[in-house]
Amino acid sequence: MAAELTAHELIAKHRPTLDQALEAIRTRAYWSPHPEHPKAYGENGSLDAAAGKAAFDALLGTRLDLGQPGTDGWVSGEVSPYGPELGVEYPHADVDVLLPAMKAGQKAWREAGAEIRAVVCLEILKRISDRTHEFAHAVMHTSGQAFMMAFQAGGPHAQDRGLEAVAYAYVEQVRTPDTAEWTKPQGKRDPLALTKQFTPVPRGIALMIGCNTFPTWNGYPGLFASLATGNAVLVKPHPRAVLPLALTVQVAREVLAGAGFDPNLVALAAERPGEGIAKTLATRPEIRIIDYTGSTSFGDWLEANARQAQVYTEKAGVNTVLVDSTADYKGMLSNLAFSLSLYSGQMCTTPQNLLIPRDGIRTDEGPKTFDEVAADLARSVDGLLGDDARANALLGAIVNPDVKARLEAAAGLGEVALASREVANPEFPDAVVRTPVIVKLDGAKPDDEAAYMSECFGPVSFAVAVDSAADAVELLQRTIREKGAMTVGAYTTDDEVERAVQEVCFDEAAQLSLNLTGGVYVNQTAAFSDFHGSGGNPAANAALTDGAFVANRFRVVEVRREA
């Protein structure tokens, strides 16, 4: 930090923002302190577009020395989905040295109290926000997101989620008073009197295991929830997406040191190629909290094997949209086309299965058959992505070869309603850019069921013919119960169908969006208002963000004294 900030200065600077965040999670109204538009940056110490790009370029081919204890070498190897090698080297840690060093600072961090921890976290977020343009390029070139999405989702939206976690953490910690005077009458005898002290104490060291597609958006809730509740945090990035989280750790360490705390409260654990340190770290006795976003198989492994830790997982699911009827056919098609296309479907919230009655649906344009709905949706996606410049801005790049392989294999699963096509990116000729594929399947055929009941992560969607709206509701419930869902969508003008879908989502704890035809999409959620996941179905065991996400990251210890 350029200058140290005292506790008083931090509170004066950030308490108003914290109070606004507390009000926002109470009312669930729209609010964000982090501007979404790139032109909003460049004043009051924040980097504008040119300075942010220059800062990112200056990182390439350099060594990011975080000053961590236990560094026993350097690792690199990130290659942008757009083609260029990043060439950034990160410290490789000897965890037998690093973990004890991280634990050493927890006493002072615990004693600081909930408010100081919160405003220190807000200072970290403010420093990150000032460098949003730099972080956007780091997210873009590790995740494959198009720049504008990397800017918004990797910048202000991720920062909002981090702040939201801090607000929830603060609420849960101050729910119990610091002290209480307890007096119990004893009739004619003197009353019993005790002074009681209540202290939130951290569980220990938290391990945050980052993902490839949304390193900051998915990483910040767990990181800041753990830090704000008094825990040290070890950040283990995905090996293809280290840079955004390494920069986050760098900022956090600078702020902690400048505020008078041990910078080792936040540290980075980058891994050598093929090292696979997540399993080793996850079962260390020092690790008491784990946050993970990624595959179901490893999430299940963590839940079963990291028994010493409180484990929060966001895994895979099969997101479903039920299409029964609509009063705005063009709006429905446009909304779905955007939802299927955004970031090449590489979002845990992107719809996969579209359940459509085989006899067709009712619309404001008259009846539409199953085949017509599939064909019209294909035309809507084609229209949205027909211009290559627009397509690149929406699709970004395919994040890894596995997604490309799934996309290419999907065309052989059934009749193709919309074929995927290659899109050239003039700025990044090596980028792999593909439009979505839509495949028609029959919900009554066992071979087709094997396809649509498995998550096919990427730009792949299935138009699934079902016998009726009632059958669609039944299949929706089975899909959520067996495979999980981060999101559910439904289009219907029938009150009875709407109630049935809603009941399924209540029963299976799935987040539902009804009849979206405008500028809000089923795969987007807003911090402070929307819950991301529910923690109540197989797709995730936690929600971002609610009280349950933070409350078990600390325990309250009571000290009683006779008054």
C-alpha positions in Angstrom: 0.0 0.0 0.0 1.2 3.5 -0.8 0.3 4.6 2.7 -0.9 2.7 5.8 -4.6 3.1 6.7 -5.6 3.1 10.4 -8.7 1.3 11.6 -10.5 4.6 12.0 -9.6 5.7 8.4 -10.8 2.3 7.0 -14.1 2.6 8.9 -14.6 6.2 7.8 -13.9 5.3 4.2 -15.8 2.0 3.8 -18.6 1.9 6.5 -21.1 3.8 4.3 -20.6 1.2 1.5 -21.0 -1.6 4.0 -24.2 -0.1 5.3 -25.5 0.2 1.8 -24.7 -3.5 1.1 -26.5 -4.5 4.3 -29.5 -2.6 3.2 -29.4 -4.1 -0.3 -29.3 -7.7 1.0 -32.3 -6.8 3.3 -34.4 -5.2 0.6 -33.2 -7.3 -2.4 -33.4 -4.1 -4.5 -30.9 -3.3 -7.3 -27.7 -1.8 -6.0 -24.0 -1.9 -7.0 -21.1 0.4 -6.1 -19.0 -1.0 -9.0 -19.7 0.7 -12.4 -20.4 -1.7 -15.3 -19.4 0.7 -18.1 -15.7 0.8 -19.1 -15.8 4.5 -19.5 -16.6 5.0 -15.8 -13.0 4.3 -14.9 -10.0 6.6 -15.2 -10.5 9.0 -12.3 -9.8 8.9 -8.5 -6.9 6.4 -8.9 -8.7 3.9 -11.2 -7.1 2.8 -14.4 -8.8 3.8 -17.7 -8.9 1.4 -20.7 -5.5 2.3 -22.1 -3.8 2.2 -18.7 -5.5 -1.1 -17.8 -4.4 -2.7 -21.1 -0.8 -1.4 -20.6 -0.8 -2.8 -17.0 -1.9 -6.2 -18.3 0.6 -6.2 -21.2 3.4 -5.3 -18.7 2.6 -8.5 -16.7 3.2 -10.8 -19.7 6.4 -12.8 -19.5 7.2 -11.6 -16.0 7.6 -13.2 -12.6 4.8 -12.3 -10.1 6.7 -12.4 -6.8 4.2 -12.3 -3.9 6.8 -12.4 -1.2 5.3 -15.6 0.3 7.2 -17.8 2.7 8.1 -21.3 1.6 8.5 -20.5 -2.1 10.5 -23.4 -3.5 10.3 -22.6 -7.2 8.3 -21.0 -10.0 5.6 -22.2 -12.3 4.0 -21.0 -15.5 2.3 -22.4 -18.5 -1.0 -20.4 -19.1 -2.0 -20.1 -22.7 -4.9 -17.8 -23.6 -7.9 -19.4 -25.3 -7.3 -16.7 -27.8 -3.9 -18.1 -28.6 -1.0 -16.1 -27.0 1.1 -17.6 -24.2 0.9 -15.4 -21.1 4.4 -16.4 -19.8 3.7 -15.2 -16.2 5.6 -17.1 -13.5 4.0 -17.7 -10.1 5.5 -18.9 -6.8 5.3 -22.6 -6.1 4.8 -23.2 -2.4 6.2 -25.7 0.1 3.0 -26.0 2.0 4.8 -27.3 5.1 6.3 -23.9 5.4 3.4 -21.8 4.0 0.5 -23.2 6.0 2.1 -22.5 9.5 3.0 -19.0 8.3 -0.6 -18.4 7.3 -1.9 -19.6 10.7 0.4 -17.2 12.6 -1.6 -14.1 11.7 -5.0 -15.4 12.6 -4.9 -14.3 16.3 -4.5 -10.6 15.5 -7.0 -11.0 12.6 -9.6 -12.6 15.0 -9.1 -9.9 17.6 -9.7 -7.1 15.1 -13.4 -7.9 15.2 -16.0 -8.2 12.5 -16.2 -4.5 11.5 -12.5 -4.1 11.0 -12.3 -7.3 9.0 -15.2 -6.1 6.8 -13.7 -2.8 6.0 -10.3 -4.3 5.2 -12.1 -6.6 2.8 -13.8 -3.6 1.3 -10.4 -1.9 0.8 -9.2 -5.0 -1.0 -12.2 -4.9 -3.3 -11.8 -1.1 -3.9 -8.2 -1.7 -5.0 -9.3 -4.5 -7.3 -12.1 -2.3 -8.7 -9.6 0.5 -9.5 -7.8 -2.1 -11.7 -10.9 -3.5 -13.3 -9.6 -2.9 -16.9 -6.4 -4.8 -16.0 -8.3 -7.6 -14.4 -10.7 -7.8 -17.4 -7.8 -8.7 -19.8 -6.5 -11.2 -17.2 -10.0 -12.9 -17.1 -10.4 -12.7 -20.9 -7.1 -14.4 -21.6 -7.6 -17.2 -19.1 -11.3 -17.9 -19.4 -11.9 -17.2 -23.1 -14.7 -14.7 -22.3 -15.2 -11.9 -24.8 -13.7 -8.7 -23.4 -17.0 -7.0 -22.5 -18.2 -10.0 -20.6 -14.8 -10.4 -18.9 -14.9 -6.8 -17.9 -18.4 -7.0 -16.4 -18.6 -10.6 -15.0 -14.9 -10.7 -14.1 -14.9 -7.2 -12.7 -17.9 -5.3 -11.2 -20.2 -8.4 -11.0 -17.4 -10.4 -9.3 -16.6 -7.5 -6.9 -20.3 -7.3 -6.1 -20.4 -11.0 -5.2 -17.4 -10.5 -3.0 -18.9 -7.5 -1.2 -22.2 -9.4 -0.8 -20.3 -12.2 1.0 -18.7 -9.6 3.3 -22.1 -8.2 4.1 -23.6 -11.6 5.0 -20.5 -12.4 7.0 -20.8 -9.2 9.0 -24.5 -9.8 9.7 -23.9 -13.3 11.0 -21.0 -12.3 13.2 -22.8 -9.4 14.9 -26.0 -11.3 15.4 -24.7 -12.2 18.9 -23.6 -9.3 21.1 -20.0 -8.9 22.2 -20.9 -9.0 25.9 -24.0 -9.6 28.0 -24.8 -9.2 31.7 -26.8 -12.2 32.9 -28.7 -12.2 36.2 -30.9 -15.0 37.5 -33.2 -14.3 40.5 -32.8 -16.7 43.4 -35.8 -15.7 45.6 -34.5 -14.6 49.0 -30.9 -15.4 48.2 -28.6 -13.1 46.2 -29.2 -13.4 42.4 -26.7 -15.3 40.3 -24.8 -12.8 38.1 -22.4 -13.5 35.3 -20.7 -11.3 32.7 -20.6 -13.1 29.4 -18.3 -12.5 26.5 -19.0 -13.8 23.0 -16.2 -14.0 20.3 -16.5 -15.2 16.7 -13.5 -17.4 16.1 -12.4 -18.7 12.8 -12.4 -22.4 11.8 -8.8 -22.2 10.5 -7.3 -22.0 7.0 -9.7 -21.9 4.1 -8.8 -23.4 0.7 -10.4 -21.7 -2.3 -10.2 -23.9 -5.4 -10.7 -21.8 -8.5 -12.3 -22.6 -11.8 -11.3 -22.0 -15.4 -14.4 -20.2 -16.7 -15.2 -17.7 -14.0 -12.1 -17.4 -11.8 -13.1 -14.2 -10.0 -16.9 -14.4 -10.1 -17.0 -17.9 -8.7 -13.9 -17.3 -6.5 -14.6 -14.1 -4.7 -17.7 -15.2 -2.6 -15.8 -18.0 -0.8 -12.5 -16.0 -0.5 -14.2 -13.0 1.1 -16.7 -14.9 3.2 -13.8 -16.8 4.8 -11.5 -13.8 5.2 -14.3 -11.6 6.6 -15.1 -14.3 9.2 -11.5 -14.4 10.5 -9.9 -17.2 8.5 -6.7 -17.2 6.5 -7.3 -18.1 2.8 -5.1 -20.2 0.5 -6.1 -19.6 -3.1 -5.5 -22.6 -5.4 -6.3 -21.4 -9.0 -7.2 -23.6 -11.9 -3.9 -24.1 -13.7 -5.3 -22.5 -16.9 -6.6 -19.5 -15.0 -4.0 -18.4 -12.5 -3.5 -14.7 -13.3 -6.8 -13.1 -12.1 -6.5 -14.8 -8.8 -2.8 -14.3 -8.4 -3.4 -10.5 -8.9 -6.2 -10.8 -6.3 -3.9 -12.4 -3.8 -1.3 -9.7 -4.5 -3.8 -6.9 -3.8 -5.0 -8.6 -0.6 -1.5 -9.1 0.7 -0.7 -5.4 0.1 -3.9 -4.2 1.8 -3.5 -6.5 4.8 0.1 -5.4 5.4 -0.8 -1.7 5.0 -3.6 -2.1 7.6 -1.2 -3.7 10.1 -2.0 -7.4 9.6 0.0 -10.3 8.5 -0.1 -10.5 4.7 0.2 -14.3 4.9 -3.5 -14.3 5.8 -3.9 -14.6 2.0 -1.6 -16.7 -0.1 -1.4 -18.4 -3.5 -0.9 -22.1 -4.2 0.0 -22.4 -7.9 0.8 -25.9 -9.2 3.3 -27.5 -11.6 1.9 -29.1 -14.7 0.1 -32.3 -13.7 0.9 -31.9 -10.0 -2.8 -32.0 -8.9 -2.2 -30.4 -5.5 -5.9 -29.9 -4.8 -6.5 -33.3 -3.3 -3.3 -33.1 -1.2 -4.3 -29.6 0.1 -7.9 -30.5 0.7 -7.1 -33.3 3.1 -4.5 -31.4 5.1 -5.5 -31.1 8.8 -4.8 -27.3 8.7 -7.5 -26.8 6.0 -10.8 -26.3 7.7 -12.9 -24.7 5.0 -13.0 -25.5 1.2 -14.8 -23.6 -1.6 -14.9 -25.4 -4.9 -16.4 -24.8 -8.3 -16.1 -27.4 -11.0 -16.9 -31.0 -12.0 -19.3 -33.2 -10.1 -16.8 -36.0 -9.7 -14.2 -33.9 -7.9 -16.9 -32.1 -5.9 -18.3 -35.4 -4.7 -14.7 -36.5 -3.9 -14.2 -33.4 -1.7 -17.5 -33.9 0.1 -16.6 -37.5 0.8 -12.9 -37.2 1.7 -12.2 -33.7 3.1 -13.9 -34.7 6.3 -11.9 -32.3 8.5 -13.3 -29.3 6.5 -16.5 -27.5 5.9 -16.9 -28.0 2.2 -18.9 -25.7 -0.1 -19.3 -27.0 -3.7 -20.8 -25.8 -6.9 -20.9 -28.7 -9.3 -22.5 -29.6 -12.6 -26.3 -29.7 -13.3 -28.6 -30.1 -16.2 -30.4 -26.8 -16.6 -33.9 -27.0 -18.1 -36.4 -24.7 -19.8 -40.0 -25.9 -20.1 -41.8 -24.4 -23.1 -45.6 -24.7 -22.9 -47.0 -21.5 -24.3 -46.1 -17.8 -24.6 -47.7 -14.4 -25.1 -44.6 -13.1 -26.8 -43.2 -15.7 -29.2 -40.5 -13.4 -30.8 -39.5 -12.2 -27.4 -39.2 -15.7 -26.1 -37.1 -16.8 -29.0 -34.8 -13.8 -28.8 -34.3 -14.3 -25.1 -33.5 -18.0 -25.4 -31.2 -17.4 -28.3 -29.1 -14.9 -26.3 -29.1 -17.3 -23.3 -27.8 -20.2 -25.4 -25.1 -18.1 -27.1 -23.6 -16.0 -24.3 -20.0 -17.1 -23.7 -20.6 -20.1 -25.9 -22.8 -21.8 -23.3 -19.8 -22.1 -20.9 -21.8 -21.0 -17.9 -23.1 -23.2 -15.1 -26.4 -21.5 -15.6 -26.8 -21.9 -19.4 -30.0 -23.8 -20.4 -29.3 -27.3 -21.9 -32.7 -29.0 -22.2 -35.7 -27.3 -23.8 -38.8 -29.4 -23.1 -41.4 -28.8 -25.8 -44.7 -30.8 -26.2 -44.5 -32.8 -29.4 -47.9 -31.5 -30.5 -46.6 -28.0 -30.3 -47.3 -24.8 -28.2 -49.7 -21.9 -28.1 -48.4 -18.5 -29.0 -49.5 -15.0 -29.8 -48.7 -15.9 -33.4 -50.9 -19.0 -33.3 -50.1 -22.6 -32.7 -46.5 -23.7 -33.4 -45.4 -27.3 -33.8 -42.4 -28.8 -32.1 -40.5 -28.7 -35.3 -41.5 -25.1 -35.9 -40.3 -24.0 -32.4 -36.9 -25.7 -32.9 -36.5 -24.2 -36.4 -37.6 -20.7 -35.3 -35.2 -20.8 -32.4 -32.4 -21.9 -34.7 -33.2 -18.9 -37.0 -33.2 -16.6 -34.0 -29.7 -17.8 -32.9 -28.5 -17.5 -36.5 -29.9 -14.0 -36.7 -28.2 -13.0 -33.4 -24.8 -14.5 -34.5 -25.0 -13.9 -38.3 -22.5 -11.0 -38.1 -19.0 -12.3 -37.1 -18.1 -9.2 -35.1 -21.2 -9.5 -33.0 -20.8 -13.2 -32.7 -17.2 -12.8 -31.4 -18.4 -10.2 -28.8 -21.1 -12.7 -27.5 -19.4 -16.0 -27.9 -15.9 -15.4 -26.7 -13.6 -18.4 -27.2 -14.0 -22.1 -26.4 -12.1 -22.5 -23.1 -10.5 -25.9 -23.6 -10.4 -28.9 -26.0 -12.9 -30.9 -24.0 -15.6 -28.4 -24.7 -14.8 -28.4 -28.4 -14.9 -32.3 -28.5 -18.3 -32.3 -26.8 -19.7 -29.8 -29.2 -18.5 -31.8 -32.2 -19.8 -35.1 -30.8 -23.3 -33.6 -30.1 -24.2 -33.4 -33.7 -24.2 -37.2 -33.9 -26.8 -37.6 -31.0 -29.9 -36.7 -33.0 -31.4 -34.6 -35.8 -29.6 -31.2 -35.9 -31.9 -28.2 -35.8 -29.0 -25.8 -35.8 -25.5 -26.7 -36.9 -22.5 -25.1 -35.2 -20.3 -23.0 -37.4 -16.7 -21.7 -37.0 -16.3 -18.0 -36.5 -13.1 -16.3 -37.5 -11.6 -13.8 -35.0 -9.4 -11.3 -36.9 -7.7 -10.0 -33.8 -6.9 -13.5 -32.5 -6.6 -15.9 -35.4 -5.8 -18.9 -33.1 -9.0 -18.5 -31.1 -11.5 -21.4 -31.3 -14.9 -19.7 -31.8 -18.0 -21.8 -32.4 -21.7 -21.0 -32.6 -24.2 -23.2 -30.6 -25.6 -26.5 -31.8 -29.3 -27.4 -31.2 -30.1 -31.1 -31.5 -33.7 -32.5 -31.5 -34.3 -35.5 -29.2 -37.3 -37.6 -28.2 -38.0 -37.6 -24.5 -39.5 -41.1 -24.8 -36.5 -42.8 -26.3 -34.0 -44.4 -23.9 -31.0 -43.7 -26.2 -32.0 -40.0 -26.3 -32.5 -39.9 -22.6 -28.8 -40.9 -22.0 -27.9 -37.7 -23.9 -30.2 -35.1 -22.4 -29.9 -36.4 -18.9 -26.1 -35.8 -18.9 -24.5 -32.4 -18.6 -23.0 -31.4 -21.9 -21.1 -28.3 -20.8 -20.6 -25.8 -23.7 -22.6 -24.5 -26.6 -24.9 -27.6 -26.9 -28.6 -27.6 -26.3 -31.3 -30.2 -26.8 -34.9 -29.6 -28.0 -36.6 -32.5 -26.3 -40.0 -33.6 -27.5 -42.4 -34.6 -24.7 -46.0 -35.8 -24.7 -47.5 -32.9 -22.8 -46.9 -30.1 -20.4 -47.6 -32.5 -17.6 -44.9 -34.9 -18.9 -42.6 -31.9 -19.2 -43.2 -31.0 -15.5 -42.5 -34.7 -14.5 -39.3 -34.8 -16.5 -38.2 -31.5 -15.1 -38.6 -32.8 -11.6 -36.7 -36.0 -12.3 -33.9 -34.0 -14.0 -33.4 -31.7 -11.0 -33.7 -34.5 -8.5 -31.2 -36.8 -10.2 -28.8 -34.3 -11.9 -29.4 -31.0 -10.2 -30.0 -27.6 -11.8 -28.5 -24.2 -11.2 -31.3 -22.6 -13.1 -34.8 -23.5 -14.4 -36.8 -21.5 -16.9 -40.4 -21.8 -18.0 -42.7 -20.2 -20.6 -46.4 -20.6 -20.0 -49.6 -18.6 -20.1 -51.4 -21.4 -18.2 -51.8 -20.7 -14.5 -52.0 -24.4 -13.7 -48.8 -25.2 -15.5 -47.1 -22.3 -13.8 -48.2 -23.5 -10.4 -47.0 -27.0 -11.2 -43.5 -25.8 -12.3 -43.3 -23.6 -9.3 -44.1 -26.5 -7.0 -41.4 -28.7 -8.6 -38.9 -25.9 -8.0 -40.0 -25.6 -4.3 -39.8 -29.4 -3.9 -36.4 -29.7 -5.5 -34.9 -26.3 -4.3 -34.2 -24.9 -7.8 -34.1 -21.2 -8.8 -36.9 -20.4 -11.3 -37.3 -17.7 -14.0 -40.7 -17.4 -15.6 -41.5 -16.0 -19.0 -38.4 -14.0 -19.6 -38.7 -12.1 -22.9 -36.7 -8.9 -22.4 -33.2 -8.0 -21.3 -32.9 -10.3 -18.3 -31.8 -13.8 -19.0 -32.1 -17.1 -17.1 -28.3 -17.5 -17.0 -27.6 -14.2 -15.3 -28.0 -13.4 -11.6 -27.6 -10.1 -9.8 -25.6 -9.8 -6.5 -27.5 -8.5 -3.4 -30.8 -9.7 -5.0 -30.6 -13.1 -6.8 -29.4 -16.3 -5.2 -27.0 -18.3 -7.4 -27.8 -21.9 -6.8 -29.8 -23.0 -3.7 -27.7 -25.6 -2.0 -30.8 -27.9 -2.1 -30.2 -30.0 -5.2 -27.2 -32.0 -6.6 -25.9 -29.1 -8.6 -24.5 -27.3 -5.5 -24.5 -27.7 -1.8 -24.4 -23.9 -1.1 -26.0 -20.8 -2.4 -24.3 -17.6 -3.4 -24.9 -15.8 -1.2 -27.0 -16.4 1.9 -26.5 -16.7 5.6 -25.8 -20.4 5.5 -22.9 -19.7 3.1 -21.0 -17.7 5.8 -22.4 -18.7 9.2 -20.5 -22.0 9.5 -17.1 -20.5 8.6 -16.8 -19.4 12.3 -17.9 -20.5 15.7 -18.9 -18.3 18.7 -16.8 -19.0 21.8 -18.2 -17.8 25.1 -16.2 -16.8 28.2 -18.2 -16.5 31.5 -17.1 -14.7 34.6 -18.9 -14.0 37.8 -20.0 -10.4 37.9 
